[in-house]
Amino acid sequence: MNIEEATQLFWQASEEKLACRILLEGEPLTRTVCPYGITRTSKNQIVLVCWQTFGFTKAGGKEGYRNLQLDRIIELEVLDVHFEKRSDFNPLDGQYKEWVYYI
């Protein structure tokens, strides 16, 4: 999957507030995420900003915000599961440099 295809699918999922199941290169299990946007970080990486609800993580299995490198996503499935945008999402946070889009 290339970055353009992934961006398009995430944008559509975000517009409809649909969760996604993704697999990152080098990880044994999928993650279930609510896509909030795609941005370039202050470290010049293109990342998916999301709220992870389930799946593989190094953060002790807890739900939370993740910035996942877009070029590491090798599988992406849009799920028929709706999510609500969290009130604490801050697109103006300093770690985000240039947004491709956000909800």
ZICOR-V797361 format. One record per pair of residues at least 12 apart in sequence whose ideal C-beta (glycine too) atoms are under 7 Angstrom apart, sorted by the first residue. I is the first residue (numbers start at 1). GAP is how many residues later the second one is. D is the distance in Angstrom with one decimal. If there is no record, write none. Layout:
i:I gap:GAP d:D
i:I gap:GAP d:D
//
This chain:
i:1 gap:72 d:6.6
i:1 gap:73 d:6.4
i:1 gap:75 d:6.1
i:3 gap:43 d:6.8
i:3 gap:67 d:5.4
i:3 gap:68 d:6.1
i:6 gap:64 d:5.9
i:6 gap:67 d:5.6
i:6 gap:70 d:5.8
i:7 gap:31 d:5.7
i:7 gap:93 d:6.3
i:9 gap:67 d:5.6
i:9 gap:69 d:6.1
i:10 gap:25 d:4.5
i:10 gap:28 d:6.2
i:10 gap:38 d:6.1
i:11 gap:90 d:5.6
i:13 gap:22 d:5.3
i:13 gap:65 d:4.7
i:14 gap:21 d:4.7
i:14 gap:22 d:6.9
i:14 gap:23 d:6.8
i:14 gap:89 d:4.9
i:17 gap:65 d:5.4
i:17 gap:66 d:5.4
i:18 gap:60 d:5.4
i:18 gap:61 d:6.2
i:18 gap:62 d:7.0
i:18 gap:63 d:6.6
i:18 gap:64 d:6.3
i:19 gap:13 d:5.8
i:19 gap:14 d:6.7
i:19 gap:15 d:5.3
i:19 gap:34 d:6.9
i:19 gap:60 d:4.8
i:19 gap:62 d:4.3
i:19 gap:64 d:5.4
i:20 gap:13 d:5.6
i:20 gap:15 d:5.9
i:20 gap:56 d:6.0
i:20 gap:57 d:6.5
i:20 gap:58 d:5.4
i:20 gap:59 d:6.2
i:21 gap:56 d:4.6
i:21 gap:58 d:5.8
i:22 gap:51 d:5.3
i:22 gap:53 d:6.4
i:22 gap:54 d:5.3
i:23 gap:51 d:5.6
i:23 gap:52 d:3.9
i:24 gap:44 d:6.5
i:24 gap:48 d:4.7
i:24 gap:49 d:5.9
i:24 gap:50 d:6.9
i:25 gap:47 d:4.6
i:25 gap:49 d:5.1
i:27 gap:29 d:5.0
i:28 gap:28 d:6.8
i:29 gap:26 d:5.8
i:29 gap:27 d:4.1
i:30 gap:25 d:5.3
i:30 gap:26 d:6.8
i:31 gap:21 d:5.5
i:31 gap:24 d:3.5
i:31 gap:25 d:5.4
i:31 gap:26 d:7.0
i:32 gap:21 d:5.1
i:32 gap:22 d:4.0
i:32 gap:23 d:5.3
i:33 gap:17 d:3.9
i:33 gap:18 d:6.7
i:33 gap:19 d:5.0
i:33 gap:33 d:6.9
i:34 gap:16 d:5.8
i:34 gap:17 d:4.4
i:34 gap:19 d:6.6
i:34 gap:49 d:4.1
i:35 gap:13 d:6.1
i:35 gap:15 d:5.1
i:36 gap:13 d:4.7
i:36 gap:14 d:5.6
i:36 gap:15 d:6.6
i:36 gap:53 d:5.8
i:36 gap:66 d:6.0
i:36 gap:67 d:5.7
i:37 gap:12 d:4.9
i:37 gap:54 d:6.7
i:37 gap:62 d:5.9
i:37 gap:64 d:5.6
i:37 gap:65 d:3.0
i:37 gap:66 d:6.3
i:38 gap:32 d:6.5
i:38 gap:62 d:4.1
i:38 gap:63 d:6.2
i:39 gap:57 d:4.6
i:39 gap:58 d:6.7
i:39 gap:59 d:6.4
i:39 gap:60 d:4.8
i:39 gap:61 d:6.5
i:40 gap:57 d:4.8
i:40 gap:58 d:4.4
i:41 gap:26 d:6.6
i:41 gap:54 d:5.8
i:41 gap:55 d:6.6
i:41 gap:56 d:6.0
i:42 gap:52 d:6.9
i:42 gap:53 d:5.7
i:42 gap:55 d:5.3
i:45 gap:24 d:5.8
i:46 gap:24 d:4.7
i:46 gap:25 d:6.9
i:47 gap:20 d:4.2
i:47 gap:21 d:6.0
i:47 gap:22 d:5.7
i:47 gap:23 d:6.2
i:48 gap:20 d:4.8
i:48 gap:22 d:5.6
i:49 gap:18 d:5.7
i:50 gap:16 d:5.5
i:50 gap:18 d:6.6
i:51 gap:12 d:7.0
i:51 gap:14 d:5.9
i:51 gap:35 d:6.1
i:52 gap:12 d:6.3
i:52 gap:14 d:4.8
i:85 gap:18 d:5.7
//
